[in-house]
Amino acid sequence: MAFQCFRAAKTADEERFALYRKTLDAEMKYATKSGVAVACKKEDRKDVTAEEESLLWEKGLLGGTTAESLLHTVCFTTGKCLV
């Protein structure tokens, strides 16, 4: 019984996110064809210096005052942690 419930929930989730997955796959393929992956090679990227980061905070691009700045902050700090 529990396995059937889990299977039904899994199938519902798969259907719910099918369009999202198809759209994401299409965007990734388009970006690859456009050369985005080539343009973002790790060897070509430079680390953000402490001065540059403080400037982003001062200008309000990073922070929590707006939804957009909060999103930028989350992406920026996640990137810092993963690199």
Gaussian input, Z-matrix of N, CA and C with variables (Angstrom, degrees):
# hf/3-21g

backbone

0 1
 N
 C     1     B1
 C     2     B2     1     A1
 N     3     B3     2     A2     1     D1
 C     4     B4     3     A3     2     D2
 C     5     B5     4     A4     3     D3
 N     6     B6     5     A5     4     D4
 C     7     B7     6     A6     5     D5
 C     8     B8     7     A7     6     D6
 N     9     B9     8     A8     7     D7
 C    10    B10     9     A9     8     D8
 C    11    B11    10    A10     9     D9
 N    12    B12    11    A11    10    D10
 C    13    B13    12    A12    11    D11
 C    14    B14    13    A13    12    D12
 N    15    B15    14    A14    13    D13
 C    16    B16    15    A15    14    D14
 C    17    B17    16    A16    15    D15
 N    18    B18    17    A17    16    D16
 C    19    B19    18    A18    17    D17
 C    20    B20    19    A19    18    D18
 N    21    B21    20    A20    19    D19
 C    22    B22    21    A21    20    D20
 C    23    B23    22    A22    21    D21
 N    24    B24    23    A23    22    D22
 C    25    B25    24    A24    23    D23
 C    26    B26    25    A25    24    D24
 N    27    B27    26    A26    25    D25
 C    28    B28    27    A27    26    D26
 C    29    B29    28    A28    27    D27
 N    30    B30    29    A29    28    D28
 C    31    B31    30    A30    29    D29
 C    32    B32    31    A31    30    D30
 N    33    B33    32    A32    31    D31
 C    34    B34    33    A33    32    D32
 C    35    B35    34    A34    33    D33
 N    36    B36    35    A35    34    D34
 C    37    B37    36    A36    35    D35
 C    38    B38    37    A37    36    D36
 N    39    B39    38    A38    37    D37
 C    40    B40    39    A39    38    D38
 C    41    B41    40    A40    39    D39
 N    42    B42    41    A41    40    D40
 C    43    B43    42    A42    41    D41
 C    44    B44    43    A43    42    D42
 N    45    B45    44    A44    43    D43
 C    46    B46    45    A45    44    D44
 C    47    B47    46    A46    45    D45
 N    48    B48    47    A47    46    D46
 C    49    B49    48    A48    47    D47
 C    50    B50    49    A49    48    D48
 N    51    B51    50    A50    49    D49
 C    52    B52    51    A51    50    D50
 C    53    B53    52    A52    51    D51
 N    54    B54    53    A53    52    D52
 C    55    B55    54    A54    53    D53
 C    56    B56    55    A55    54    D54
 N    57    B57    56    A56    55    D55
 C    58    B58    57    A57    56    D56
 C    59    B59    58    A58    57    D57
 N    60    B60    59    A59    58    D58
 C    61    B61    60    A60    59    D59
 C    62    B62    61    A61    60    D60
 N    63    B63    62    A62    61    D61
 C    64    B64    63    A63    62    D62
 C    65    B65    64    A64    63    D63
 N    66    B66    65    A65    64    D64
 C    67    B67    66    A66    65    D65
 C    68    B68    67    A67    66    D66
 N    69    B69    68    A68    67    D67
 C    70    B70    69    A69    68    D68
 C    71    B71    70    A70    69    D69
 N    72    B72    71    A71    70    D70
 C    73    B73    72    A72    71    D71
 C    74    B74    73    A73    72    D72
 N    75    B75    74    A74    73    D73
 C    76    B76    75    A75    74    D74
 C    77    B77    76    A76    75    D75
 N    78    B78    77    A77    76    D76
 C    79    B79    78    A78    77    D77
 C    80    B80    79    A79    78    D78
 N    81    B81    80    A80    79    D79
 C    82    B82    81    A81    80    D80
 C    83    B83    82    A82    81    D81
 N    84    B84    83    A83    82    D82
 C    85    B85    84    A84    83    D83
 C    86    B86    85    A85    84    D84
 N    87    B87    86    A86    85    D85
 C    88    B88    87    A87    86    D86
 C    89    B89    88    A88    87    D87
 N    90    B90    89    A89    88    D88
 C    91    B91    90    A90    89    D89
 C    92    B92    91    A91    90    D90
 N    93    B93    92    A92    91    D91
 C    94    B94    93    A93    92    D92
 C    95    B95    94    A94    93    D93
 N    96    B96    95    A95    94    D94
 C    97    B97    96    A96    95    D95
 C    98    B98    97    A97    96    D96
 N    99    B99    98    A98    97    D97
 C   100   B100    99    A99    98    D98
 C   101   B101   100   A100    99    D99
 N   102   B102   101   A101   100   D100
 C   103   B103   102   A102   101   D101
 C   104   B104   103   A103   102   D102
 N   105   B105   104   A104   103   D103
 C   106   B106   105   A105   104   D104
 C   107   B107   106   A106   105   D105
 N   108   B108   107   A107   106   D106
 C   109   B109   108   A108   107   D107
 C   110   B110   109   A109   108   D108
 N   111   B111   110   A110   109   D109
 C   112   B112   111   A111   110   D110
 C   113   B113   112   A112   111   D111
 N   114   B114   113   A113   112   D112
 C   115   B115   114   A114   113   D113
 C   116   B116   115   A115   114   D114
 N   117   B117   116   A116   115   D115
 C   118   B118   117   A117   116   D116
 C   119   B119   118   A118   117   D117
 N   120   B120   119   A119   118   D118
 C   121   B121   120   A120   119   D119
 C   122   B122   121   A121   120   D120
 N   123   B123   122   A122   121   D121
 C   124   B124   123   A123   122   D122
 C   125   B125   124   A124   123   D123
 N   126   B126   125   A125   124   D124
 C   127   B127   126   A126   125   D125
 C   128   B128   127   A127   126   D126
 N   129   B129   128   A128   127   D127
 C   130   B130   129   A129   128   D128
 C   131   B131   130   A130   129   D129
 N   132   B132   131   A131   130   D130
 C   133   B133   132   A132   131   D131
 C   134   B134   133   A133   132   D132
 N   135   B135   134   A134   133   D133
 C   136   B136   135   A135   134   D134
 C   137   B137   136   A136   135   D135
 N   138   B138   137   A137   136   D136
 C   139   B139   138   A138   137   D137
 C   140   B140   139   A139   138   D138
 N   141   B141   140   A140   139   D139
 C   142   B142   141   A141   140   D140
 C   143   B143   142   A142   141   D141
 N   144   B144   143   A143   142   D142
 C   145   B145   144   A144   143   D143
 C   146   B146   145   A145   144   D144
 N   147   B147   146   A146   145   D145
 C   148   B148   147   A147   146   D146
 C   149   B149   148   A148   147   D147
 N   150   B150   149   A149   148   D148
 C   151   B151   150   A150   149   D149
 C   152   B152   151   A151   150   D150
 N   153   B153   152   A152   151   D151
 C   154   B154   153   A153   152   D152
 C   155   B155   154   A154   153   D153
 N   156   B156   155   A155   154   D154
 C   157   B157   156   A156   155   D155
 C   158   B158   157   A157   156   D156
 N   159   B159   158   A158   157   D157
 C   160   B160   159   A159   158   D158
 C   161   B161   160   A160   159   D159
 N   162   B162   161   A161   160   D160
 C   163   B163   162   A162   161   D161
 C   164   B164   163   A163   162   D162
 N   165   B165   164   A164   163   D163
 C   166   B166   165   A165   164   D164
 C   167   B167   166   A166   165   D165
 N   168   B168   167   A167   166   D166
 C   169   B169   168   A168   167   D167
 C   170   B170   169   A169   168   D168
 N   171   B171   170   A170   169   D169
 C   172   B172   171   A171   170   D170
 C   173   B173   172   A172   171   D171
 N   174   B174   173   A173   172   D172
 C   175   B175   174   A174   173   D173
 C   176   B176   175   A175   174   D174
 N   177   B177   176   A176   175   D175
 C   178   B178   177   A177   176   D176
 C   179   B179   178   A178   177   D177
 N   180   B180   179   A179   178   D178
 C   181   B181   180   A180   179   D179
 C   182   B182   181   A181   180   D180
 N   183   B183   182   A182   181   D181
 C   184   B184   183   A183   182   D182
 C   185   B185   184   A184   183   D183
 N   186   B186   185   A185   184   D184
 C   187   B187   186   A186   185   D185
 C   188   B188   187   A187   186   D186
 N   189   B189   188   A188   187   D187
 C   190   B190   189   A189   188   D188
 C   191   B191   190   A190   189   D189
 N   192   B192   191   A191   190   D190
 C   193   B193   192   A192   191   D191
 C   194   B194   193   A193   192   D192
 N   195   B195   194   A194   193   D193
 C   196   B196   195   A195   194   D194
 C   197   B197   196   A196   195   D195
 N   198   B198   197   A197   196   D196
 C   199   B199   198   A198   197   D197
 C   200   B200   199   A199   198   D198
 N   201   B201   200   A200   199   D199
 C   202   B202   201   A201   200   D200
 C   203   B203   202   A202   201   D201
 N   204   B204   203   A203   202   D202
 C   205   B205   204   A204   203   D203
 C   206   B206   205   A205   204   D204
 N   207   B207   206   A206   205   D205
 C   208   B208   207   A207   206   D206
 C   209   B209   208   A208   207   D207
 N   210   B210   209   A209   208   D208
 C   211   B211   210   A210   209   D209
 C   212   B212   211   A211   210   D210
 N   213   B213   212   A212   211   D211
 C   214   B214   213   A213   212   D212
 C   215   B215   214   A214   213   D213
 N   216   B216   215   A215   214   D214
 C   217   B217   216   A216   215   D215
 C   218   B218   217   A217   216   D216
 N   219   B219   218   A218   217   D217
 C   220   B220   219   A219   218   D218
 C   221   B221   220   A220   219   D219
 N   222   B222   221   A221   220   D220
 C   223   B223   222   A222   221   D221
 C   224   B224   223   A223   222   D222
 N   225   B225   224   A224   223   D223
 C   226   B226   225   A225   224   D224
 C   227   B227   226   A226   225   D225
 N   228   B228   227   A227   226   D226
 C   229   B229   228   A228   227   D227
 C   230   B230   229   A229   228   D228
 N   231   B231   230   A230   229   D229
 C   232   B232   231   A231   230   D230
 C   233   B233   232   A232   231   D231
 N   234   B234   233   A233   232   D232
 C   235   B235   234   A234   233   D233
 C   236   B236   235   A235   234   D234
 N   237   B237   236   A236   235   D235
 C   238   B238   237   A237   236   D236
 C   239   B239   238   A238   237   D237
 N   240   B240   239   A239   238   D238
 C   241   B241   240   A240   239   D239
 C   242   B242   241   A241   240   D240
 N   243   B243   242   A242   241   D241
 C   244   B244   243   A243   242   D242
 C   245   B245   244   A244   243   D243
 N   246   B246   245   A245   244   D244
 C   247   B247   246   A246   245   D245
 C   248   B248   247   A247   246   D246

   B1=1.4529
   B2=1.5276
   B3=1.3321
   B4=1.4689
   B5=1.5248
   B6=1.3180
   B7=1.4601
   B8=1.5159
   B9=1.3221
   B10=1.4626
   B11=1.5280
   B12=1.3282
   B13=1.4692
   B14=1.5235
   B15=1.3311
   B16=1.4612
   B17=1.5225
   B18=1.3304
   B19=1.4664
   B20=1.5214
   B21=1.3209
   B22=1.4617
   B23=1.5312
   B24=1.3234
   B25=1.4666
   B26=1.5149
   B27=1.3286
   B28=1.4543
   B29=1.5278
   B30=1.3228
   B31=1.4595
   B32=1.5197
   B33=1.3254
   B34=1.4601
   B35=1.5287
   B36=1.3262
   B37=1.4581
   B38=1.5211
   B39=1.3310
   B40=1.4547
   B41=1.5158
   B42=1.3193
   B43=1.4627
   B44=1.5273
   B45=1.3158
   B46=1.4615
   B47=1.5251
   B48=1.3274
   B49=1.4493
   B50=1.5273
   B51=1.3164
   B52=1.4636
   B53=1.5207
   B54=1.3211
   B55=1.4649
   B56=1.5266
   B57=1.3149
   B58=1.4660
   B59=1.5258
   B60=1.3349
   B61=1.4670
   B62=1.5253
   B63=1.3388
   B64=1.4632
   B65=1.5281
   B66=1.3209
   B67=1.4558
   B68=1.5201
   B69=1.3185
   B70=1.4592
   B71=1.5208
   B72=1.3274
   B73=1.4646
   B74=1.5233
   B75=1.3296
   B76=1.4656
   B77=1.5252
   B78=1.3243
   B79=1.4704
   B80=1.5233
   B81=1.3204
   B82=1.4625
   B83=1.5332
   B84=1.3287
   B85=1.4616
   B86=1.5234
   B87=1.3326
   B88=1.4627
   B89=1.5341
   B90=1.3156
   B91=1.4629
   B92=1.5216
   B93=1.3247
   B94=1.4603
   B95=1.5167
   B96=1.3364
   B97=1.4665
   B98=1.5227
   B99=1.3229
   B100=1.4626
   B101=1.5210
   B102=1.3213
   B103=1.4537
   B104=1.5078
   B105=1.3212
   B106=1.4611
   B107=1.5249
   B108=1.3088
   B109=1.4699
   B110=1.5220
   B111=1.3097
   B112=1.4605
   B113=1.5272
   B114=1.3260
   B115=1.4608
   B116=1.5269
   B117=1.3149
   B118=1.4662
   B119=1.5241
   B120=1.3058
   B121=1.4576
   B122=1.5221
   B123=1.2926
   B124=1.4565
   B125=1.5217
   B126=1.3350
   B127=1.4637
   B128=1.5297
   B129=1.3271
   B130=1.4626
   B131=1.5201
   B132=1.3263
   B133=1.4584
   B134=1.5249
   B135=1.3163
   B136=1.4595
   B137=1.5210
   B138=1.3134
   B139=1.4556
   B140=1.5202
   B141=1.3266
   B142=1.4597
   B143=1.5220
   B144=1.3035
   B145=1.4632
   B146=1.5239
   B147=1.3111
   B148=1.4658
   B149=1.5285
   B150=1.3320
   B151=1.4700
   B152=1.5269
   B153=1.3404
   B154=1.4651
   B155=1.5255
   B156=1.3300
   B157=1.4538
   B158=1.5271
   B159=1.3140
   B160=1.4705
   B161=1.5232
   B162=1.3250
   B163=1.4624
   B164=1.5316
   B165=1.3217
   B166=1.4697
   B167=1.5308
   B168=1.3431
   B169=1.4598
   B170=1.5258
   B171=1.3276
   B172=1.4709
   B173=1.5256
   B174=1.3174
   B175=1.4711
   B176=1.5235
   B177=1.3258
   B178=1.4591
   B179=1.5159
   B180=1.3346
   B181=1.4592
   B182=1.5190
   B183=1.3198
   B184=1.4582
   B185=1.5152
   B186=1.3088
   B187=1.4552
   B188=1.5076
   B189=1.3061
   B190=1.4548
   B191=1.5035
   B192=1.3348
   B193=1.4560
   B194=1.5191
   B195=1.3271
   B196=1.4669
   B197=1.5200
   B198=1.3110
   B199=1.4624
   B200=1.5268
   B201=1.3216
   B202=1.4614
   B203=1.5282
   B204=1.3342
   B205=1.4595
   B206=1.5309
   B207=1.3115
   B208=1.4647
   B209=1.5311
   B210=1.3223
   B211=1.4578
   B212=1.5269
   B213=1.3363
   B214=1.4634
   B215=1.5247
   B216=1.3152
   B217=1.4604
   B218=1.5226
   B219=1.3248
   B220=1.4660
   B221=1.5250
   B222=1.3218
   B223=1.4725
   B224=1.5228
   B225=1.3181
   B226=1.4687
   B227=1.5308
   B228=1.3331
   B229=1.4605
   B230=1.5242
   B231=1.3276
   B232=1.4562
   B233=1.5162
   B234=1.3183
   B235=1.4537
   B236=1.5211
   B237=1.3172
   B238=1.4628
   B239=1.5220
   B240=1.3143
   B241=1.4696
   B242=1.5227
   B243=1.3212
   B244=1.4540
   B245=1.5160
   B246=1.3101
   B247=1.4768
   B248=1.5033
   A1=110.30
   A2=117.00
   A3=120.13
   A4=110.58
   A5=117.26
   A6=120.60
   A7=110.82
   A8=117.37
   A9=121.39
   A10=110.67
   A11=117.39
   A12=121.18
   A13=110.25
   A14=116.40
   A15=120.59
   A16=110.05
   A17=116.45
   A18=121.17
   A19=110.81
   A20=117.63
   A21=121.85
   A22=110.33
   A23=117.39
   A24=121.00
   A25=110.48
   A26=116.77
   A27=120.80
   A28=110.45
   A29=117.58
   A30=121.89
   A31=110.84
   A32=117.96
   A33=121.69
   A34=110.28
   A35=117.16
   A36=120.81
   A37=111.23
   A38=116.77
   A39=120.19
   A40=110.94
   A41=117.33
   A42=121.36
   A43=110.72
   A44=116.04
   A45=121.25
   A46=111.54
   A47=116.88
   A48=120.68
   A49=113.74
   A50=117.92
   A51=121.09
   A52=111.53
   A53=117.81
   A54=121.12
   A55=110.65
   A56=116.60
   A57=120.92
   A58=110.58
   A59=117.13
   A60=120.77
   A61=111.45
   A62=117.47
   A63=121.21
   A64=110.62
   A65=116.46
   A66=120.87
   A67=111.04
   A68=117.62
   A69=121.99
   A70=110.47
   A71=117.35
   A72=120.64
   A73=111.19
   A74=116.70
   A75=120.68
   A76=110.98
   A77=117.57
   A78=121.13
   A79=111.15
   A80=117.31
   A81=120.27
   A82=110.65
   A83=116.98
   A84=120.15
   A85=110.60
   A86=116.66
   A87=120.77
   A88=110.33
   A89=117.16
   A90=120.91
   A91=110.70
   A92=117.02
   A93=120.37
   A94=110.93
   A95=116.59
   A96=120.45
   A97=111.20
   A98=116.90
   A99=121.43
   A100=112.74
   A101=116.88
   A102=120.78
   A103=115.08
   A104=117.85
   A105=120.30
   A106=110.48
   A107=117.71
   A108=120.60
   A109=110.59
   A110=116.88
   A111=120.87
   A112=110.22
   A113=116.64
   A114=121.26
   A115=112.53
   A116=117.93
   A117=121.02
   A118=112.43
   A119=117.39
   A120=119.70
   A121=110.21
   A122=116.46
   A123=121.52
   A124=112.21
   A125=117.40
   A126=120.02
   A127=111.73
   A128=116.43
   A129=120.62
   A130=113.16
   A131=117.15
   A132=120.16
   A133=111.20
   A134=115.13
   A135=120.71
   A136=108.48
   A137=115.97
   A138=120.35
   A139=110.03
   A140=115.38
   A141=121.34
   A142=107.55
   A143=116.17
   A144=120.03
   A145=110.26
   A146=116.64
   A147=121.37
   A148=110.25
   A149=116.91
   A150=120.72
   A151=110.74
   A152=116.52
   A153=120.17
   A154=111.09
   A155=116.52
   A156=119.73
   A157=111.32
   A158=117.18
   A159=119.16
   A160=111.17
   A161=116.88
   A162=120.32
   A163=110.33
   A164=117.57
   A165=120.94
   A166=111.08
   A167=116.93
   A168=120.77
   A169=110.36
   A170=117.02
   A171=120.80
   A172=112.06
   A173=116.98
   A174=121.59
   A175=112.20
   A176=117.42
   A177=120.80
   A178=114.14
   A179=117.35
   A180=119.46
   A181=111.12
   A182=115.77
   A183=121.37
   A184=107.22
   A185=116.24
   A186=120.59
   A187=110.78
   A188=116.09
   A189=120.70
   A190=113.11
   A191=116.72
   A192=119.29
   A193=112.80
   A194=117.66
   A195=121.70
   A196=108.63
   A197=115.05
   A198=119.38
   A199=110.45
   A200=116.39
   A201=120.26
   A202=111.51
   A203=117.36
   A204=119.35
   A205=110.99
   A206=116.63
   A207=120.21
   A208=109.97
   A209=117.30
   A210=121.03
   A211=110.99
   A212=116.52
   A213=120.54
   A214=110.75
   A215=116.62
   A216=121.58
   A217=111.29
   A218=116.57
   A219=120.46
   A220=109.91
   A221=117.24
   A222=120.55
   A223=110.90
   A224=117.03
   A225=121.34
   A226=110.45
   A227=117.05
   A228=119.50
   A229=111.67
   A230=117.33
   A231=119.95
   A232=110.05
   A233=116.70
   A234=120.83
   A235=111.98
   A236=116.78
   A237=120.29
   A238=111.06
   A239=116.49
   A240=120.94
   A241=111.81
   A242=117.88
   A243=121.12
   A244=113.59
   A245=117.66
   A246=119.58
   A247=110.75
   D1=-48.45
   D2=-178.29
   D3=-63.88
   D4=-37.00
   D5=179.20
   D6=-64.48
   D7=-38.82
   D8=179.38
   D9=-65.57
   D10=-39.86
   D11=178.13
   D12=-64.89
   D13=-43.46
   D14=179.06
   D15=-62.85
   D16=-42.56
   D17=-179.77
   D18=-64.07
   D19=-41.22
   D20=178.99
   D21=-65.27
   D22=-40.65
   D23=178.96
   D24=-66.64
   D25=-40.01
   D26=179.14
   D27=-63.91
   D28=-42.96
   D29=178.64
   D30=-63.81
   D31=-39.87
   D32=178.96
   D33=-64.52
   D34=-41.31
   D35=177.91
   D36=-64.98
   D37=-40.83
   D38=179.17
   D39=-61.33
   D40=-42.95
   D41=178.63
   D42=-66.75
   D43=-39.01
   D44=-176.74
   D45=-65.02
   D46=-36.34
   D47=-176.42
   D48=-103.17
   D49=7.26
   D50=-177.92
   D51=-61.02
   D52=-46.21
   D53=-179.84
   D54=-64.13
   D55=-41.07
   D56=178.08
   D57=-60.27
   D58=-46.45
   D59=-179.73
   D60=-63.51
   D61=-42.18
   D62=179.27
   D63=-62.95
   D64=-42.74
   D65=179.70
   D66=-65.57
   D67=-44.37
   D68=178.84
   D69=-62.73
   D70=-43.76
   D71=178.08
   D72=-60.36
   D73=-43.75
   D74=-179.89
   D75=-63.79
   D76=-42.08
   D77=179.04
   D78=-65.57
   D79=-39.00
   D80=179.42
   D81=-66.94
   D82=-40.63
   D83=177.60
   D84=-64.47
   D85=-42.51
   D86=179.05
   D87=-63.14
   D88=-43.52
   D89=-179.61
   D90=-64.14
   D91=-39.26
   D92=178.58
   D93=-64.85
   D94=-43.63
   D95=177.41
   D96=-63.00
   D97=-33.66
   D98=-178.48
   D99=-79.09
   D100=-8.45
   D101=177.35
   D102=90.71
   D103=16.12
   D104=-179.85
   D105=-62.49
   D106=-42.61
   D107=-179.25
   D108=-63.64
   D109=-36.36
   D110=179.20
   D111=-68.42
   D112=-37.40
   D113=-177.72
   D114=-73.62
   D115=-14.55
   D116=-174.91
   D117=-114.35
   D118=32.61
   D119=179.11
   D120=-63.72
   D121=142.40
   D122=-176.77
   D123=-60.60
   D124=-35.63
   D125=-178.44
   D126=-64.81
   D127=-29.43
   D128=-176.69
   D129=-84.02
   D130=-19.59
   D131=-176.51
   D132=-78.65
   D133=151.28
   D134=176.16
   D135=-116.46
   D136=145.88
   D137=176.26
   D138=-69.40
   D139=149.61
   D140=175.49
   D141=-79.51
   D142=127.01
   D143=179.84
   D144=-75.93
   D145=165.53
   D146=178.29
   D147=-62.69
   D148=-36.68
   D149=178.93
   D150=-65.94
   D151=-42.08
   D152=179.02
   D153=-65.84
   D154=-39.75
   D155=178.44
   D156=-65.10
   D157=-42.75
   D158=178.97
   D159=-64.56
   D160=-33.09
   D161=176.75
   D162=-65.91
   D163=-39.63
   D164=176.64
   D165=-61.31
   D166=-39.25
   D167=177.71
   D168=-68.12
   D169=-43.66
   D170=-179.04
   D171=-63.27
   D172=-39.26
   D173=-178.42
   D174=-75.96
   D175=-10.09
   D176=179.22
   D177=85.87
   D178=7.19
   D179=177.16
   D180=-71.85
   D181=-29.84
   D182=173.14
   D183=-111.83
   D184=144.28
   D185=179.25
   D186=147.91
   D187=-164.89
   D188=-178.85
   D189=-129.56
   D190=19.76
   D191=-176.38
   D192=-78.82
   D193=-30.60
   D194=177.26
   D195=-129.14
   D196=164.26
   D197=178.09
   D198=-62.88
   D199=-38.88
   D200=-178.87
   D201=-66.65
   D202=-43.80
   D203=179.54
   D204=-67.19
   D205=-34.22
   D206=177.33
   D207=-66.55
   D208=-41.20
   D209=176.92
   D210=-62.74
   D211=-43.23
   D212=176.81
   D213=-60.30
   D214=-41.66
   D215=-178.91
   D216=-64.45
   D217=-45.02
   D218=179.58
   D219=-62.01
   D220=-46.52
   D221=179.43
   D222=-63.36
   D223=-43.05
   D224=-178.12
   D225=-63.60
   D226=-49.66
   D227=-176.94
   D228=-68.75
   D229=-33.94
   D230=175.53
   D231=-63.82
   D232=-43.43
   D233=177.84
   D234=-62.05
   D235=-39.27
   D236=178.63
   D237=-63.94
   D238=-38.39
   D239=-178.03
   D240=-72.52
   D241=-31.03
   D242=-174.82
   D243=-89.15
   D244=-14.98
   D245=-176.68
   D246=-88.70

